[in-house]
Amino acid sequence: MELNVKLTTELLDPRNDFVFKRIFGSEDNKDILLAFLNRTFAESGEPPLTEIVLLNPYTDKDAPLDKQSIFDIWAKTTEGQLINVEMQLFNKYDIEKRTLYYWSRRYSSQLQEGQSYKLLKKCVTINILNFTAIANDRYHNVYHLREDHTGLELCEDIEVHVMELSKLDDQSISMEGGLVNWLLFLKSADKSNWEVLKMNEPNLKKAMDTLEFLSLDREARRKYEERQKYLHDEASMIEWATDRGMAKGEQKKAMEIAKNLLALGVEVSVIVKASGLTKDEVESLKSVQ
């Protein structure tokens, strides 16, 4: 996909899951996904894939505001292994448990009632996060199920990759190519480093051309803006609910402190200072002692 048109508009953000799926999850761009996956698996010492099948390729029916539309990318290898790639622009919290929950659903969905467990194939989850979730400096963490002391793998069927764009900066560009170049492309729609990234990772050119094409397409931009608004609204609601939950938790803790101090006979004025509650709130607790 060659473009000779000079861009006169701002590039869409490839971290938007709608745009991400248009770039990596369409039949025409299956080679882009394959190149990205091979760079991913190379870092965990696995052999390259030669072919993949898209299980839910992007179609025009994928509406940005439709809850039935799935903007994850589901793929399958020729050996039957399942791969799920998900872009997360905002922190939905409990990402670890959420990851295991969706991994388990994909894994168990392979079997019909009465079928043998031997038919279960490896299931790989790849989470690309626009925030920090893991307390280390690695931008790419890979998890398996292993014995604590010997490192012996219990079963190869579970594999989770967590990539954190927040841990990368322009100094991270690899002159030898590799996964980091793909992640730097995703992190920013700034074209200033594209030439270097393409030189190090030639397969990125088609991904960049696709992003430019989408950015110039009026309908794609409309859908992008709808999805962007939805994602921002969803993030705001999650943040509001989280803050409210924390506030309730803090209030409950303050009440417990006040109750304990009342039981010890501490003066109300002292309890007010220690707990942060008002005098009336502390006084009201006396009746429930």
Salt bridges, closest charged atoms under 4 A:
GLU2 OE2 - LYS205 NZ 3.20
ASP13 OD2 - ARG15 NH2 2.78
ASP17 OD2 - ARG227 NH2 2.73
GLU27 OE1 - LYS30 NZ 3.76
ASP31 OD1 - LYS206 NZ 3.12
GLU43 OE1 - HIS140 ND1 2.79
GLU46 OE1 - LYS122 NZ 3.46
GLU51 OE2 - LYS30 NZ 3.48
ASP62 OD2 - LYS21 NZ 3.81
GLU86 OE2 - ARG98 NH1 3.07
GLU159 OE1 - LYS122 NZ 2.66
GLU159 OE1 - HIS144 NE2 3.09
GLU159 OE2 - HIS161 NE2 2.58
GLU164 OE1 - LYS167 NZ 2.70
GLU195 OE2 - LYS198 NZ 3.36
GLU201 OE2 - ARG39 NE 2.92
ASP209 OD2 - LYS205 NZ 2.91
GLU212 OE2 - LYS191 NZ 2.65
GLU219 OE2 - ARG222 NH2 2.54
GLU226 OE2 - ARG222 NH1 2.64
ASP233 OD2 - LYS229 NZ 2.84
GLU234 OE1 - LYS92 NZ 3.75
GLU283 OE1 - LYS286 NZ 3.25
